[in-house]
Amino acid sequence: MQRVVQFMGLEPERLQARWVSGSEGPRFAEIINQVTEDIRALGPNRKLRDDA
């Protein structure tokens, strides 16, 4: 999947996969918050930034 993401012009770090059970609401929220922080830290997508 990371190759497809790179082919599309996105950094592979923008793709993250986790397994969370439906009964793990607090863990799900924690993972979503962490992924959001990770994506924000990357800033704008490199392709969009470099093509501008």
PyMOL Python script that loads the backbone (N, CA, C, O; Angstrom):
from pymol import cmd

cmd.read_pdbstr("""\
ATOM      1  N   MET A   1       0.824  -1.193   0.000  1.00  0.00           N
ATOM      2  CA  MET A   1       0.000   0.000   0.000  1.00  0.00           C
ATOM      3  C   MET A   1       0.868   1.257   0.000  1.00  0.00           C
ATOM      4  O   MET A   1       0.500   2.261  -0.610  1.00  0.00           O
ATOM      5  N   GLN A   2       2.012   1.212   0.675  1.00  0.00           N
ATOM      6  CA  GLN A   2       2.864   2.404   0.715  1.00  0.00           C
ATOM      7  C   GLN A   2       3.366   2.772  -0.677  1.00  0.00           C
ATOM      8  O   GLN A   2       3.538   3.954  -0.975  1.00  0.00           O
ATOM      9  N   ARG A   3       3.604   1.782  -1.533  1.00  0.00           N
ATOM     10  CA  ARG A   3       4.020   2.094  -2.910  1.00  0.00           C
ATOM     11  C   ARG A   3       2.913   2.830  -3.662  1.00  0.00           C
ATOM     12  O   ARG A   3       3.182   3.757  -4.427  1.00  0.00           O
ATOM     13  N   VAL A   4       1.683   2.415  -3.443  1.00  0.00           N
ATOM     14  CA  VAL A   4       0.546   3.086  -4.089  1.00  0.00           C
ATOM     15  C   VAL A   4       0.453   4.525  -3.589  1.00  0.00           C
ATOM     16  O   VAL A   4       0.236   5.449  -4.373  1.00  0.00           O
ATOM     17  N   VAL A   5       0.617   4.704  -2.292  1.00  0.00           N
ATOM     18  CA  VAL A   5       0.566   6.044  -1.710  1.00  0.00           C
ATOM     19  C   VAL A   5       1.671   6.912  -2.316  1.00  0.00           C
ATOM     20  O   VAL A   5       1.428   8.066  -2.671  1.00  0.00           O
ATOM     21  N   GLN A   6       2.876   6.368  -2.434  1.00  0.00           N
ATOM     22  CA  GLN A   6       3.977   7.123  -3.046  1.00  0.00           C
ATOM     23  C   GLN A   6       3.679   7.430  -4.515  1.00  0.00           C
ATOM     24  O   GLN A   6       3.948   8.538  -4.980  1.00  0.00           O
ATOM     25  N   PHE A   7       3.130   6.463  -5.243  1.00  0.00           N
ATOM     26  CA  PHE A   7       2.778   6.675  -6.643  1.00  0.00           C
ATOM     27  C   PHE A   7       1.787   7.823  -6.784  1.00  0.00           C
ATOM     28  O   PHE A   7       1.831   8.581  -7.753  1.00  0.00           O
ATOM     29  N   MET A   8       0.892   7.943  -5.806  1.00  0.00           N
ATOM     30  CA  MET A   8      -0.097   9.016  -5.822  1.00  0.00           C
ATOM     31  C   MET A   8       0.510  10.362  -5.440  1.00  0.00           C
ATOM     32  O   MET A   8      -0.163  11.390  -5.527  1.00  0.00           O
ATOM     33  N   GLY A   9       1.770  10.368  -5.017  1.00  0.00           N
ATOM     34  CA  GLY A   9       2.425  11.619  -4.679  1.00  0.00           C
ATOM     35  C   GLY A   9       2.336  11.981  -3.209  1.00  0.00           C
ATOM     36  O   GLY A   9       2.571  13.131  -2.840  1.00  0.00           O
ATOM     37  N   LEU A  10       2.000  11.020  -2.368  1.00  0.00           N
ATOM     38  CA  LEU A  10       1.902  11.267  -0.936  1.00  0.00           C
ATOM     39  C   LEU A  10       3.085  10.630  -0.215  1.00  0.00           C
ATOM     40  O   LEU A  10       3.638   9.634  -0.681  1.00  0.00           O
ATOM     41  N   GLU A  11       3.467  11.198   0.911  1.00  0.00           N
ATOM     42  CA  GLU A  11       4.505  10.581   1.717  1.00  0.00           C
ATOM     43  C   GLU A  11       3.943   9.317   2.354  1.00  0.00           C
ATOM     44  O   GLU A  11       2.807   9.330   2.829  1.00  0.00           O
ATOM     45  N   PRO A  12       4.703   8.230   2.376  1.00  0.00           N
ATOM     46  CA  PRO A  12       4.185   6.988   2.952  1.00  0.00           C
ATOM     47  C   PRO A  12       3.843   7.110   4.436  1.00  0.00           C
ATOM     48  O   PRO A  12       3.046   6.322   4.945  1.00  0.00           O
ATOM     49  N   GLU A  13       4.422   8.071   5.131  1.00  0.00           N
ATOM     50  CA  GLU A  13       4.114   8.275   6.551  1.00  0.00           C
ATOM     51  C   GLU A  13       2.669   8.709   6.773  1.00  0.00           C
ATOM     52  O   GLU A  13       2.160   8.649   7.893  1.00  0.00           O
ATOM     53  N   ARG A  14       2.012   9.144   5.702  1.00  0.00           N
ATOM     54  CA  ARG A  14       0.616   9.582   5.830  1.00  0.00           C
ATOM     55  C   ARG A  14      -0.358   8.404   5.887  1.00  0.00           C
ATOM     56  O   ARG A  14      -1.534   8.587   6.201  1.00  0.00           O
ATOM     57  N   LEU A  15       0.121   7.213   5.589  1.00  0.00           N
ATOM     58  CA  LEU A  15      -0.712   6.019   5.658  1.00  0.00           C
ATOM     59  C   LEU A  15      -0.348   5.248   6.921  1.00  0.00           C
ATOM     60  O   LEU A  15       0.798   4.836   7.102  1.00  0.00           O
ATOM     61  N   GLN A  16      -1.317   5.060   7.775  1.00  0.00           N
ATOM     62  CA  GLN A  16      -1.113   4.287   8.995  1.00  0.00           C
ATOM     63  C   GLN A  16      -2.284   3.326   9.142  1.00  0.00           C
ATOM     64  O   GLN A  16      -3.427   3.686   8.864  1.00  0.00           O
ATOM     65  N   ALA A  17      -2.001   2.120   9.575  1.00  0.00           N
ATOM     66  CA  ALA A  17      -3.050   1.125   9.790  1.00  0.00           C
ATOM     67  C   ALA A  17      -2.938   0.587  11.207  1.00  0.00           C
ATOM     68  O   ALA A  17      -1.846   0.259  11.671  1.00  0.00           O
ATOM     69  N   ARG A  18      -4.048   0.500  11.877  1.00  0.00           N
ATOM     70  CA  ARG A  18      -4.103  -0.033  13.241  1.00  0.00           C
ATOM     71  C   ARG A  18      -5.330  -0.928  13.361  1.00  0.00           C
ATOM     72  O   ARG A  18      -6.321  -0.724  12.659  1.00  0.00           O
ATOM     73  N   TRP A  19      -5.269  -1.905  14.236  1.00  0.00           N
ATOM     74  CA  TRP A  19      -6.438  -2.722  14.532  1.00  0.00           C
ATOM     75  C   TRP A  19      -6.991  -2.274  15.871  1.00  0.00           C
ATOM     76  O   TRP A  19      -6.268  -2.223  16.866  1.00  0.00           O
ATOM     77  N   VAL A  20      -8.266  -1.952  15.893  1.00  0.00           N
ATOM     78  CA  VAL A  20      -8.932  -1.553  17.124  1.00  0.00           C
ATOM     79  C   VAL A  20     -10.285  -2.242  17.150  1.00  0.00           C
ATOM     80  O   VAL A  20     -11.052  -2.161  16.190  1.00  0.00           O
ATOM     81  N   SER A  21     -10.573  -2.916  18.245  1.00  0.00           N
ATOM     82  CA  SER A  21     -11.859  -3.578  18.424  1.00  0.00           C
ATOM     83  C   SER A  21     -12.948  -2.533  18.656  1.00  0.00           C
ATOM     84  O   SER A  21     -12.675  -1.433  19.138  1.00  0.00           O
ATOM     85  N   GLY A  22     -14.159  -2.883  18.314  1.00  0.00           N
ATOM     86  CA  GLY A  22     -15.292  -1.987  18.535  1.00  0.00           C
ATOM     87  C   GLY A  22     -15.522  -1.671  20.008  1.00  0.00           C
ATOM     88  O   GLY A  22     -16.173  -0.682  20.345  1.00  0.00           O
ATOM     89  N   SER A  23     -14.989  -2.507  20.871  1.00  0.00           N
ATOM     90  CA  SER A  23     -15.177  -2.288  22.306  1.00  0.00           C
ATOM     91  C   SER A  23     -14.061  -1.451  22.925  1.00  0.00           C
ATOM     92  O   SER A  23     -14.034  -1.260  24.141  1.00  0.00           O
ATOM     93  N   GLU A  24     -13.137  -0.949  22.098  1.00  0.00           N
ATOM     94  CA  GLU A  24     -11.992  -0.186  22.604  1.00  0.00           C
ATOM     95  C   GLU A  24     -12.113   1.301  22.264  1.00  0.00           C
ATOM     96  O   GLU A  24     -11.228   1.873  21.628  1.00  0.00           O
ATOM     97  N   GLY A  25     -13.203   1.914  22.689  1.00  0.00           N
ATOM     98  CA  GLY A  25     -13.443   3.322  22.384  1.00  0.00           C
ATOM     99  C   GLY A  25     -12.322   4.252  22.823  1.00  0.00           C
ATOM    100  O   GLY A  25     -11.867   5.066  22.020  1.00  0.00           O
ATOM    101  N   PRO A  26     -11.859   4.165  24.068  1.00  0.00           N
ATOM    102  CA  PRO A  26     -10.773   5.052  24.505  1.00  0.00           C
ATOM    103  C   PRO A  26      -9.482   4.837  23.709  1.00  0.00           C
ATOM    104  O   PRO A  26      -8.780   5.795  23.385  1.00  0.00           O
ATOM    105  N   ARG A  27      -9.177   3.580  23.400  1.00  0.00           N
ATOM    106  CA  ARG A  27      -7.966   3.309  22.605  1.00  0.00           C
ATOM    107  C   ARG A  27      -8.116   3.881  21.196  1.00  0.00           C
ATOM    108  O   ARG A  27      -7.164   4.436  20.647  1.00  0.00           O
ATOM    109  N   PHE A  28      -9.305   3.748  20.612  1.00  0.00           N
ATOM    110  CA  PHE A  28      -9.571   4.306  19.296  1.00  0.00           C
ATOM    111  C   PHE A  28      -9.342   5.818  19.298  1.00  0.00           C
ATOM    112  O   PHE A  28      -8.689   6.354  18.404  1.00  0.00           O
ATOM    113  N   ALA A  29      -9.881   6.496  20.302  1.00  0.00           N
ATOM    114  CA  ALA A  29      -9.713   7.944  20.399  1.00  0.00           C
ATOM    115  C   ALA A  29      -8.234   8.312  20.536  1.00  0.00           C
ATOM    116  O   ALA A  29      -7.776   9.279  19.927  1.00  0.00           O
ATOM    117  N   GLU A  30      -7.497   7.553  21.324  1.00  0.00           N
ATOM    118  CA  GLU A  30      -6.062   7.812  21.498  1.00  0.00           C
ATOM    119  C   GLU A  30      -5.308   7.654  20.181  1.00  0.00           C
ATOM    120  O   GLU A  30      -4.449   8.470  19.848  1.00  0.00           O
ATOM    121  N   ILE A  31      -5.633   6.602  19.437  1.00  0.00           N
ATOM    122  CA  ILE A  31      -4.968   6.368  18.151  1.00  0.00           C
ATOM    123  C   ILE A  31      -5.300   7.475  17.165  1.00  0.00           C
ATOM    124  O   ILE A  31      -4.413   7.959  16.461  1.00  0.00           O
ATOM    125  N   ILE A  32      -6.559   7.885  17.100  1.00  0.00           N
ATOM    126  CA  ILE A  32      -6.963   8.953  16.179  1.00  0.00           C
ATOM    127  C   ILE A  32      -6.234  10.246  16.518  1.00  0.00           C
ATOM    128  O   ILE A  32      -5.760  10.947  15.623  1.00  0.00           O
ATOM    129  N   ASN A  33      -6.145  10.562  17.794  1.00  0.00           N
ATOM    130  CA  ASN A  33      -5.426  11.774  18.204  1.00  0.00           C
ATOM    131  C   ASN A  33      -3.957  11.700  17.816  1.00  0.00           C
ATOM    132  O   ASN A  33      -3.394  12.691  17.350  1.00  0.00           O
ATOM    133  N   GLN A  34      -3.324  10.542  18.000  1.00  0.00           N
ATOM    134  CA  GLN A  34      -1.911  10.391  17.650  1.00  0.00           C
ATOM    135  C   GLN A  34      -1.692  10.507  16.145  1.00  0.00           C
ATOM    136  O   GLN A  34      -0.759  11.176  15.700  1.00  0.00           O
ATOM    137  N   VAL A  35      -2.549   9.856  15.365  1.00  0.00           N
ATOM    138  CA  VAL A  35      -2.430   9.934  13.905  1.00  0.00           C
ATOM    139  C   VAL A  35      -2.619  11.378  13.438  1.00  0.00           C
ATOM    140  O   VAL A  35      -1.900  11.848  12.556  1.00  0.00           O
ATOM    141  N   THR A  36      -3.574  12.068  14.022  1.00  0.00           N
ATOM    142  CA  THR A  36      -3.801  13.473  13.671  1.00  0.00           C
ATOM    143  C   THR A  36      -2.572  14.313  13.970  1.00  0.00           C
ATOM    144  O   THR A  36      -2.181  15.146  13.153  1.00  0.00           O
ATOM    145  N   GLU A  37      -1.958  14.109  15.126  1.00  0.00           N
ATOM    146  CA  GLU A  37      -0.728  14.841  15.471  1.00  0.00           C
ATOM    147  C   GLU A  37       0.381  14.519  14.480  1.00  0.00           C
ATOM    148  O   GLU A  37       1.097  15.416  14.035  1.00  0.00           O
ATOM    149  N   ASP A  38       0.527  13.243  14.134  1.00  0.00           N
ATOM    150  CA  ASP A  38       1.574  12.831  13.189  1.00  0.00           C
ATOM    151  C   ASP A  38       1.397  13.512  11.836  1.00  0.00           C
ATOM    152  O   ASP A  38       2.365  14.000  11.253  1.00  0.00           O
ATOM    153  N   ILE A  39       0.171  13.545  11.341  1.00  0.00           N
ATOM    154  CA  ILE A  39      -0.106  14.154  10.035  1.00  0.00           C
ATOM    155  C   ILE A  39       0.127  15.666  10.090  1.00  0.00           C
ATOM    156  O   ILE A  39       0.712  16.234   9.167  1.00  0.00           O
ATOM    157  N   ARG A  40      -0.317  16.307  11.142  1.00  0.00           N
ATOM    158  CA  ARG A  40      -0.082  17.750  11.277  1.00  0.00           C
ATOM    159  C   ARG A  40       1.409  18.071  11.329  1.00  0.00           C
ATOM    160  O   ARG A  40       1.851  19.077  10.775  1.00  0.00           O
ATOM    161  N   ALA A  41       2.182  17.215  11.995  1.00  0.00           N
ATOM    162  CA  ALA A  41       3.628  17.429  12.092  1.00  0.00           C
ATOM    163  C   ALA A  41       4.293  17.327  10.718  1.00  0.00           C
ATOM    164  O   ALA A  41       5.311  17.974  10.476  1.00  0.00           O
ATOM    165  N   LEU A  42       3.727  16.523   9.824  1.00  0.00           N
ATOM    166  CA  LEU A  42       4.282  16.418   8.472  1.00  0.00           C
ATOM    167  C   LEU A  42       4.050  17.693   7.665  1.00  0.00           C
ATOM    168  O   LEU A  42       4.810  17.993   6.744  1.00  0.00           O
ATOM    169  N   GLY A  43       3.014  18.434   8.005  1.00  0.00           N
ATOM    170  CA  GLY A  43       2.703  19.652   7.264  1.00  0.00           C
ATOM    171  C   GLY A  43       2.036  19.329   5.942  1.00  0.00           C
ATOM    172  O   GLY A  43       1.560  18.212   5.737  1.00  0.00           O
ATOM    173  N   PRO A  44       2.000  20.303   5.044  1.00  0.00           N
ATOM    174  CA  PRO A  44       1.368  20.068   3.741  1.00  0.00           C
ATOM    175  C   PRO A  44       2.057  18.931   2.994  1.00  0.00           C
ATOM    176  O   PRO A  44       3.251  18.681   3.162  1.00  0.00           O
ATOM    177  N   ASN A  45       1.278  18.259   2.173  1.00  0.00           N
ATOM    178  CA  ASN A  45       1.840  17.173   1.367  1.00  0.00           C
ATOM    179  C   ASN A  45       2.988  17.690   0.514  1.00  0.00           C
ATOM    180  O   ASN A  45       2.894  18.759  -0.090  1.00  0.00           O
ATOM    181  N   ARG A  46       4.060  16.930   0.470  1.00  0.00           N
ATOM    182  CA  ARG A  46       5.278  17.330  -0.255  1.00  0.00           C
ATOM    183  C   ARG A  46       4.988  17.668  -1.716  1.00  0.00           C
ATOM    184  O   ARG A  46       5.499  18.663  -2.230  1.00  0.00           O
ATOM    185  N   LYS A  47       4.179  16.858  -2.387  1.00  0.00           N
ATOM    186  CA  LYS A  47       3.881  17.104  -3.796  1.00  0.00           C
ATOM    187  C   LYS A  47       3.177  18.438  -3.977  1.00  0.00           C
ATOM    188  O   LYS A  47       3.526  19.205  -4.875  1.00  0.00           O
ATOM    189  N   LEU A  48       2.203  18.721  -3.147  1.00  0.00           N
ATOM    190  CA  LEU A  48       1.504  20.001  -3.254  1.00  0.00           C
ATOM    191  C   LEU A  48       2.433  21.150  -2.915  1.00  0.00           C
ATOM    192  O   LEU A  48       2.376  22.208  -3.542  1.00  0.00           O
ATOM    193  N   ARG A  49       3.289  20.947  -1.924  1.00  0.00           N
ATOM    194  CA  ARG A  49       4.222  21.985  -1.492  1.00  0.00           C
ATOM    195  C   ARG A  49       5.264  22.252  -2.573  1.00  0.00           C
ATOM    196  O   ARG A  49       5.579  23.409  -2.850  1.00  0.00           O
ATOM    197  N   ASP A  50       5.810  21.188  -3.195  1.00  0.00           N
ATOM    198  CA  ASP A  50       6.873  21.341  -4.196  1.00  0.00           C
ATOM    199  C   ASP A  50       6.362  21.829  -5.535  1.00  0.00           C
ATOM    200  O   ASP A  50       7.100  22.478  -6.276  1.00  0.00           O
ATOM    201  N   ASP A  51       5.096  21.526  -5.865  1.00  0.00           N
ATOM    202  CA  ASP A  51       4.534  21.946  -7.146  1.00  0.00           C
ATOM    203  C   ASP A  51       4.075  23.399  -7.125  1.00  0.00           C
ATOM    204  O   ASP A  51       3.831  23.985  -8.179  1.00  0.00           O
ATOM    205  N   ALA A  52       3.958  23.978  -5.953  1.00  0.00           N
ATOM    206  CA  ALA A  52       3.447  25.340  -5.844  1.00  0.00           C
ATOM    207  C   ALA A  52       4.432  26.369  -6.336  1.00  0.00           C
ATOM    208  O   ALA A  52       4.142  27.565  -6.306  1.00  0.00           O
TER     209      ALA A  52
END
""", "prot")
cmd.dss("prot")
cmd.show_as("cartoon", "prot")
cmd.util.cbc("prot")
cmd.orient("prot")
